[in-house]
Each structure stands twice: as C-alpha cells, then as structure tokens.
C-alpha cells in the first residue's frame, strides 16, 4: 500500500521497499490504447533528484520540465482552460501556493503566508483555488491540524471550509463548483468527504473500513479515488453520492493518483508496475491494458490532464 501524500519536505520523495513485477489491469490480452498526443499531462517528477513539475503530450512524448530549481515544486493542477497551472513550492522558504502559465513562465506566489500551504486545485470556472493549510495551528504543525481553505485566484477572500481535530486534505472541486471533495480522518479512518461551500457541513461519501484518499472528479461528475479495500492500493470510481463503487485498476502493483482526460475516455494514474512510480494511461472502460507513459528514474506522481 502506498503511503499517504503529506506535504512535508521529507515526503517529497517516495521510497518503496518492495519492487513489483510489471503487470496490467483488465483488458486480457488487449493491446495498449492508442493515446492521442493532443492532450497534455502535467505531473510531479523526482527524476532529476528533487521534485519538479514536468509536462508531456498525452502519449508520453515531449517530456519537458516546467520548473528548475533546488526547491520542492509539486502537486500541479491545470485550470479548465489549460493555460494555467497551480502548484505547491517551498522556493520562498516554506510551502506556498503558486500559479504559473502552462509553459512554466510567470510563476506567482498567491499565499505569502508563514504557514504551510499545499495541495491546490482550481474551481471549474477558474476563479477560486482550494488548498490545504495549517495556518490555524496553535503549536508545532501536525497532520491533524491541516484544514481545507478556499480563496480567490489572486489570493484574496480566504474562507476556511473544515474545522476539526482530524487530518483533512487532498481537496478538489465538484463539477458544479458548489462543493469540495476531500479526504479526512474525522471518523478515525481516512474516508472521502464532501463539504458545501455555503453551509460548510461535511458529509462522508465512502463509509468503509478501508483507507480512501486522493479523490478527483471526472468530466461526467463521478469521483475517482484511491483505496486499499481490495487489500492493495487501487483506483476506484463511484457516483457523486458515493454509490456504485467499482475498482478500475485491479492489479497486484499499487496504483494511485488518478485523473480522467477531458473527454472522459482515459484514466491517467501513477503505478509501480515498472518497479518505481510512473505515469500510465488506460481506457476508463478498461477495454485495453494500461500503457506506461513514463519510464524514468525517480517517482512520477500526481498527474493532471488537459
């Protein structure tokens, strides 16, 4: 089972104690999908030794670093238009939320706070950003003090969405932008929750004894997430209300960090099927075997696609 993503500098490199043989989930003997090159995938890579943000075509070609410094740069997410990327960086001394152009130019720090801010994502209309912060901590930062916040895209209008003694993280907006979907341990087990931006009432969507984390939203409004309910870290999908859960990857190697292409046809995810974390692509309907898009040293994680 893969460790949870937690935004400390020590957590920027993923160490896997077990090496898994390459495999493929579903599709039987089907050939790898023909992935169109017109989509772009942005992701976090430690191939150069430290965490940087890299972009590539949807078929894995044209891998190009967007950041290049000794600081941590990671957690990238496109806006819906695909012309901006929001990400986490500690280049100013602590984790902050940055926005840059999709070609890596013009990075701007929009939080400028002494707290640790991380895990950002755009709202569907691009006007807001949801993120995780420990800015309301009362002592040394602890995972249990991480809460979910929303702000305008320029950093103004900060609103706190969660307020409990448990860990809250990995937030993304719902398809209509009215709710935030995230993972939380407020029921003493990591589950997928959603919270309304107006009433701020959290609702548990998974209610399962397994560990459920890293939610993301498909173009059709369903939710993909990572769970070990099959005894191994796999990508699952469910309806927006938490019903009709299905395992998409079904492989002995851990799979994590899912995203769905804008046309709703492809699942992009990270897996250790080649021995270390790499980015894979497969049809969302599992009609063909997953295809590796990267095969490099280090870990390639947290893909987003536009």
C-alpha positions in Angstrom: 0.0 0.0 0.0 1.4 3.4 -0.9 1.9 6.0 1.8 -0.4 8.9 2.0 0.6 12.2 0.4 1.5 14.7 3.1 3.1 18.0 2.4 6.3 18.0 4.3 9.7 18.3 2.6 10.6 14.8 3.9 7.6 13.5 2.0 8.6 14.8 -1.4 10.5 11.6 -2.3 8.6 8.3 -2.3 10.6 5.3 -1.1 9.2 1.9 -2.0 10.5 -1.0 0.0 9.0 -3.6 -2.3 9.6 -4.0 -6.1 6.7 -5.3 -8.1 6.8 -7.0 -11.4 5.2 -5.2 -14.3 1.5 -6.1 -14.9 -1.7 -4.8 -16.4 -5.1 -4.4 -15.1 -8.1 -5.7 -17.1 -8.4 -6.0 -20.8 -6.9 -9.5 -21.0 -4.6 -9.7 -24.0 -5.8 -6.4 -25.5 -3.2 -4.1 -27.0 -2.3 -0.8 -25.2 -4.6 2.1 -26.0 -3.8 4.5 -28.9 -3.4 7.6 -26.9 -3.9 10.9 -28.7 -0.9 13.3 -28.4 -3.1 16.4 -28.3 -3.8 16.1 -24.6 -1.2 17.4 -22.2 -0.3 15.8 -18.9 1.4 17.7 -16.1 2.9 15.8 -13.2 5.5 15.9 -10.4 8.8 14.2 -11.0 11.9 13.4 -9.0 13.8 12.1 -12.0 16.4 14.9 -11.6 16.9 14.3 -7.9 14.4 16.9 -6.5 10.7 17.4 -7.1 10.0 19.4 -10.3 6.9 19.9 -12.4 7.0 18.3 -15.9 4.6 18.5 -18.8 4.2 16.0 -21.7 1.9 15.0 -24.5 -0.9 12.6 -23.9 1.1 9.8 -25.5 4.1 10.3 -23.2 6.3 12.2 -25.8 7.7 15.7 -25.4 8.5 15.4 -21.6 9.6 18.9 -20.7 10.4 20.3 -17.2 8.4 23.5 -16.4 10.3 24.2 -13.2 14.0 24.0 -12.5 15.3 25.0 -9.0 16.6 23.3 -5.9 13.2 23.8 -4.1 10.3 21.4 -4.0 7.8 22.0 -6.8 4.8 19.6 -7.0 1.1 19.0 -6.8 0.4 20.5 -10.2 -3.2 21.1 -11.5 -4.4 22.7 -14.7 -7.3 25.2 -14.8 -10.1 24.0 -17.1 -8.8 26.2 -20.0 -5.5 24.5 -19.7 -3.5 27.8 -19.8 -2.6 28.0 -16.1 -1.1 25.6 -13.6 -1.5 25.9 -9.8 1.1 24.1 -7.7 3.0 23.9 -4.4 6.5 25.2 -3.9 8.8 26.0 -1.0 11.1 28.2 -3.0 10.4 31.1 -0.7 11.3 29.0 2.4 8.0 27.3 3.2 5.2 25.6 1.3 3.2 28.2 -0.7 0.6 28.1 -3.5 1.8 29.4 -6.8 0.2 29.9 -10.2 2.2 29.9 -13.5 1.5 29.8 -17.2 1.1 26.3 -18.7 4.6 26.8 -20.3 6.2 27.3 -16.9 6.5 31.1 -17.2 5.4 33.9 -14.8 5.2 31.9 -11.5 3.4 34.0 -8.8 3.1 33.2 -5.1 -0.5 33.8 -4.2 -0.5 32.8 -0.5 2.6 34.5 1.0 1.9 33.1 4.5 4.2 31.7 7.2 2.0 28.6 7.3 2.4 25.5 5.2 0.0 25.7 2.2 -0.3 22.9 -0.3 -2.5 20.6 -2.4 -4.1 23.3 -4.6 -6.8 22.9 -7.2 -8.8 25.3 -9.4 -12.5 25.7 -9.3 -14.3 24.8 -12.6 -14.6 28.4 -13.6 -11.0 29.2 -12.7 -12.0 31.9 -10.2 -11.1 30.1 -7.0 -8.5 27.8 -5.6 -9.0 25.2 -2.9 -6.0 24.1 -0.8 -4.7 22.7 2.5 -3.1 24.7 5.2 -2.0 24.6 8.9 -2.3 28.3 9.3 -4.6 28.0 12.3 -2.3 25.7 14.2 -1.7 26.5 17.9 1.7 24.8 18.2 4.1 22.8 16.0 2.5 21.8 12.8 0.8 18.3 12.9 -1.1 16.4 10.3 -4.2 16.7 12.4 -4.1 20.5 12.1 -4.4 20.5 8.3 -7.6 22.1 7.2 -9.3 22.9 3.8 -9.4 26.5 2.6 -10.8 28.3 -0.4 -9.6 31.6 -1.8 -9.9 33.7 -4.9 -7.4 33.1 -7.7 -5.5 36.2 -6.7 -5.2 35.1 -3.0 -7.9 37.3 -1.6 -11.2 36.2 0.0 -9.8 33.4 2.2 -12.5 31.1 3.6 -12.0 28.1 5.9 -14.1 25.1 5.0 -13.2 22.5 7.6 -12.7 22.8 11.3 -12.0 19.6 13.3 -9.2 17.9 15.1 -8.5 15.3 12.4 -6.5 15.5 9.2 -8.2 17.0 6.1 -6.5 17.0 2.7 -6.4 16.3 -1.0 -9.2 18.7 -2.0 -10.8 19.2 -5.4 -14.0 21.0 -6.5 -17.1 19.2 -7.6 -18.1 19.5 -11.2 -20.6 22.4 -10.5 -18.1 24.2 -8.2 -20.5 24.2 -5.2 -18.8 21.6 -3.1 -15.2 20.5 -2.3 -14.4 16.8 -2.2 -11.5 15.8 0.0 -10.1 13.1 2.3 -10.5 13.2 6.1 -9.8 11.2 9.2 -12.6 12.8 11.2 -14.3 9.4 11.7 -11.0 7.9 12.8 -10.4 6.4 9.4 -9.4 8.1 6.2 -12.5 8.5 4.0 -13.8 10.6 1.1 -15.9 13.6 2.2 -17.6 16.5 0.5 -18.4 19.9 2.0 -20.7 22.5 0.7 -19.1 26.0 0.2 -22.2 27.7 1.8 -23.3 25.6 4.8 -19.8 24.0 5.3 -21.4 20.8 6.6 -19.1 17.8 5.8 -20.6 14.5 4.5 -18.9 11.2 4.4 -19.2 9.6 0.9 -17.4 6.3 1.4 -18.0 5.0 5.0 -15.8 2.0 4.5 -13.2 0.5 6.9 -10.5 0.7 4.2 -8.3 3.8 3.7 -9.9 6.0 1.0 -7.9 9.0 -0.3 -6.8 11.2 -3.2 -10.2 12.0 -4.8 -10.6 13.5 -8.2 -13.7 14.4 -10.3 -14.4 13.0 -13.8 -15.8 15.2 -16.6 -19.1 13.4 -16.0 -19.2 14.3 -12.4 -18.3 10.9 -10.9 -15.5 10.6 -8.3 -12.3 8.6 -8.7 -10.3 7.8 -5.6 -7.5 5.6 -4.2 -8.5 2.8 -1.8 -6.9 -0.3 -0.3 -10.3 -2.0 0.1 -9.1 -4.7 -2.3 -6.0 -5.3 0.0 -3.9 -3.2 -2.3 -3.8 0.5 -3.4 -6.1 0.7 -6.4 -8.0 3.4 -8.4 -11.8 3.2 -7.7 -14.7 5.1 -9.2 -18.1 5.9 -7.6 -21.1 8.1 -8.3 -21.1 11.7 -6.9 -23.2 10.5 -3.9 -20.8 7.7 -3.1 -22.8 4.8 -4.6 -21.8 2.2 -7.2 -18.2 1.8 -6.3 -16.0 -0.1 -8.8 -12.3 -1.0 -8.9 -10.8 0.3 -12.1 -7.2 -0.9 -12.0 -7.3 -4.4 -10.4 -3.5 -5.1 -10.3 -1.1 -6.6 -7.7 1.1 -3.5 -8.0 0.0 -0.3 -6.1 -1.8 2.2 -8.2 -2.5 5.8 -7.1 -3.1 9.5 -8.1 -5.8 9.2 -10.7 -7.1 11.8 -13.2 -9.5 11.5 -16.1 -9.0 13.0 -19.5 -11.3 15.9 -20.6 -13.2 13.6 -23.0 -13.9 11.2 -20.1 -12.3 8.3 -22.0 -9.0 7.8 -20.3 -7.7 7.2 -16.8 -4.2 8.7 -16.1 -2.6 7.4 -13.0 0.6 6.5 -11.2 1.8 3.0 -10.6 4.8 0.9 -9.5 4.2 -1.7 -12.2 7.6 -1.0 -13.7 9.3 -1.0 -10.3 9.1 2.7 -9.4 6.3 5.2 -9.7 5.5 6.0 -13.3 2.6 7.6 -15.2 0.2 5.2 -17.0 -2.8 5.6 -19.3 -5.7 3.3 -19.9 -9.3 3.5 -21.2 -11.7 4.3 -18.4 -13.9 1.4 -19.5 -10.9 -1.0 -19.1 -11.3 -2.1 -22.7 -7.5 -2.2 -23.1 -4.4 -2.7 -20.9 -2.7 0.3 -19.3 0.2 1.8 -21.2 3.2 3.4 -19.4 3.8 7.0 -20.5 7.0 7.4 -18.4 9.8 5.0 -17.5 12.5 7.1 -15.8 14.4 7.2 -12.6 12.7 8.7 -9.5 9.0 8.9 -9.0 6.4 10.4 -11.3 3.2 11.3 -9.4 0.1 13.4 -9.2 -0.7 13.7 -13.0 -3.4 16.1 -14.3 -4.5 16.2 -17.9 -6.0 18.8 -20.2 
